[in-house]
Amino acid sequence: MSPYRALVATSVQMLIVSIGFVITLKLPVSQDFFAQNGFIVGPGTWLVCSLLTGGFLRLALLRTVLAAGLSGLVLAVAGALFGHIGGMILGAIAFGLTVGATAARAGEVGAAGIEPAFSGLKGRRPNH
């Protein structure tokens, strides 16, 4: 596993989830809406944020969905034990670890599977 890939994925996921969490809470709906529909809104927001993270990091869709699902399970258990914030933090860490582990198996180059800027030059140096 690449610790750097895991750290990058965890950081990006936490940033996007934090923004998504704030946006969701600022929606013009009553608190009763979240009490009655939180079991749909929470996982839905997590999945959307995970897909955004996967798109930002240029991850394969299957890898992103796998990481979202596994980290979502961690988030659910941790959320029940430690509350929303603790669950989101541990879920983001689980997302990053899953991405780091699966990217290392795939043998991708660069952080979180992102190709280096001059990877297509095949050994030639860029002209600056």
C-alpha positions in Angstrom: 0.0 0.0 0.0 1.1 3.5 -0.8 0.8 5.7 2.3 1.1 8.8 0.2 -1.9 7.7 -2.0 -3.9 6.9 1.1 -3.1 10.3 2.6 -4.0 12.2 -0.5 -7.3 10.3 -0.9 -8.1 10.8 2.8 -7.4 14.5 2.7 -9.4 15.1 -0.5 -12.3 13.0 0.7 -12.4 14.8 4.1 -12.4 18.2 2.3 -15.2 17.3 -0.1 -17.3 15.5 2.6 -16.9 18.6 4.9 -18.1 20.9 2.1 -21.0 18.4 1.3 -22.0 18.2 5.0 -22.2 22.0 5.3 -24.1 22.3 2.0 -26.6 19.6 3.1 -27.2 21.3 6.5 -27.8 24.6 4.8 -30.6 23.2 2.6 -33.9 25.0 3.2 -35.6 22.0 4.9 -36.7 21.4 8.4 -34.8 19.4 11.0 -37.7 16.9 10.8 -36.6 16.1 7.2 -33.2 14.9 8.4 -34.7 13.0 11.3 -37.1 11.1 9.0 -34.8 10.8 5.9 -31.3 10.8 7.3 -30.8 7.2 6.4 -31.1 8.2 2.8 -29.6 11.7 2.8 -26.4 10.6 4.7 -25.3 7.7 2.6 -26.4 9.6 -0.6 -24.2 12.5 0.3 -21.3 10.2 1.2 -21.6 8.4 -2.2 -21.8 11.7 -4.2 -18.8 13.1 -2.3 -16.9 9.8 -2.9 -17.7 10.0 -6.6 -16.5 13.6 -6.7 -13.3 12.6 -4.9 -12.8 9.7 -7.3 -13.3 12.1 -10.3 -10.9 14.6 -8.8 -8.2 12.0 -8.2 -8.9 10.3 -11.6 -9.7 6.9 -9.9 -11.4 4.1 -11.7 -15.2 4.1 -11.1 -15.2 0.5 -9.7 -12.4 1.5 -7.3 -14.3 4.6 -6.2 -17.5 2.7 -5.6 -15.6 0.0 -3.7 -13.9 2.6 -1.5 -17.2 4.4 -1.0 -19.0 1.2 0.1 -16.4 -0.1 2.4 -15.8 3.3 4.0 -19.5 3.9 4.2 -19.8 0.8 6.4 -17.0 2.1 8.6 -18.7 5.4 8.8 -22.0 3.8 9.8 -20.4 1.9 12.7 -18.2 4.7 13.8 -21.1 7.2 13.5 -23.2 5.1 15.8 -20.3 4.9 18.3 -18.7 8.4 18.0 -21.3 10.6 16.4 -21.4 12.2 12.9 -18.0 14.0 13.1 -16.1 10.9 14.4 -17.9 8.8 11.8 -17.0 11.1 8.9 -13.3 11.3 10.0 -13.0 7.5 10.3 -14.9 7.0 7.1 -12.6 9.3 5.2 -9.6 7.5 6.6 -11.1 4.1 5.5 -11.8 5.6 2.1 -8.1 6.7 1.8 -6.8 3.3 3.0 -9.0 1.5 0.5 -7.9 3.7 -2.4 -4.3 3.4 -1.3 -4.5 -0.4 -1.1 -6.3 -0.9 -4.4 -4.1 1.6 -6.3 -1.0 -0.2 -5.1 -2.4 -3.5 -6.4 -3.1 -2.0 -9.7 0.5 -0.7 -10.0 -0.5 2.8 -10.8 2.0 5.7 -10.9 1.8 8.8 -8.8 -0.3 9.8 -5.9 -3.7 8.2 -5.8 -3.2 6.9 -9.3 -2.7 10.3 -10.9 -0.3 10.3 -13.8 2.7 12.6 -13.5 2.4 15.8 -15.6 5.0 14.6 -18.2 4.3 10.9 -18.2 3.4 10.9 -21.9 6.9 12.1 -22.9 8.5 8.6 -22.3 11.8 9.7 -21.0 12.2 12.9 -22.9 12.8 16.0 -20.9 10.3 18.9 -21.2 11.5 22.1 -22.7 11.4 25.0 -20.3 
